[in-house]
Amino acid sequence: MAASAAPVQLSLVDLLLTEEEAAELQRLLAELERKYERHAHILKHGTIDPFWHDSMNLNLVRSHILAAKRAITALCESKGIPVPEAVNRPTPPEYPPEFCVVCRPHHS
């Protein structure tokens, strides 16, 4: 008796997206995760930027997170597929202009 192959299960996403669209969705989700990791890194370690407070970089990464969420949501809504849970992850707060993780003399 020959072993039968396991049935292939296709998700709704697999059925409604082209290969290119699925790849784009995966790229956007990976980018979103990288942005969250970058934000966490800056919040923990600060930056070495001599010209800007850490808040400027934190707020910049926050805006990248928002842009990635909008792009993911737009792609999913245009194809009628559910928006991934990653988009519901809380967006980091905005920081005041003078915020520094580790204040340096040139930032006082």
C-alpha positions in Angstrom: 0.0 0.0 0.0 1.5 3.3 -1.1 1.6 6.2 1.3 -0.7 8.9 0.2 0.4 12.5 0.1 -1.0 14.8 2.7 -3.7 17.1 1.3 -2.5 20.6 0.5 -4.4 23.2 2.4 -4.6 26.6 0.8 -5.6 29.6 2.9 -7.9 32.4 1.8 -4.8 34.5 1.2 -3.3 31.8 -1.1 -6.5 31.8 -3.2 -7.0 35.5 -3.5 -3.4 36.8 -4.0 -1.1 36.4 -7.0 2.4 35.3 -6.2 3.7 38.8 -6.5 1.0 40.2 -4.2 1.7 37.4 -1.6 5.4 38.2 -1.8 4.6 41.9 -1.3 2.4 41.2 1.7 5.2 39.1 3.2 7.8 41.8 2.5 5.6 44.4 4.2 5.0 42.2 7.2 8.7 41.6 7.5 9.4 45.3 7.2 6.8 46.1 9.9 8.5 43.6 12.2 12.0 45.1 11.5 10.6 48.6 12.3 9.2 47.4 15.6 12.6 45.8 16.4 14.4 49.1 15.5 12.1 51.1 17.7 12.7 48.8 20.6 16.5 49.0 20.0 16.5 52.8 20.0 14.2 52.9 23.1 16.6 50.6 25.0 20.0 51.9 23.8 19.4 55.3 22.3 21.2 56.5 19.3 24.6 58.0 18.7 23.3 60.8 16.4 25.1 63.9 17.5 22.5 66.3 15.9 19.2 64.9 17.0 17.6 63.8 20.2 16.5 60.1 20.4 12.9 61.2 20.1 13.5 62.3 16.5 14.6 58.8 15.5 11.9 57.2 17.6 9.2 59.3 16.0 10.7 58.7 12.5 10.5 54.9 13.0 7.0 55.3 14.4 6.0 57.0 11.2 7.5 54.1 9.2 5.5 51.7 11.3 2.3 53.6 10.6 3.1 53.7 6.8 3.7 49.9 6.8 0.4 49.3 8.6 -1.4 51.5 6.1 0.2 49.7 3.1 -0.6 46.2 4.5 -4.2 47.3 5.3 -4.7 48.8 1.8 -3.4 45.6 0.1 -5.5 43.3 2.2 -8.7 45.5 1.8 -8.2 45.8 -2.0 -8.1 41.9 -2.2 -10.9 41.3 0.3 -8.7 39.3 2.7 -8.4 39.7 6.4 -5.8 42.1 7.7 -3.0 40.2 9.6 -2.9 40.5 13.4 0.5 42.2 13.1 -1.3 45.3 12.0 -3.2 45.4 15.3 0.0 45.5 17.4 0.0 48.8 19.3 1.7 51.7 17.6 4.5 53.2 19.7 3.7 56.5 21.3 5.1 59.8 20.1 7.9 61.2 22.1 8.5 64.9 23.1 11.3 66.6 21.1 13.8 66.7 23.9 13.5 63.0 24.9 16.8 61.2 25.2 17.3 57.6 26.3 20.8 58.5 27.5 21.3 62.2 27.5 24.7 63.3 26.3 26.3 66.7 26.9 25.6 68.0 23.4 21.8 67.2 23.9 21.3 69.3 27.0 
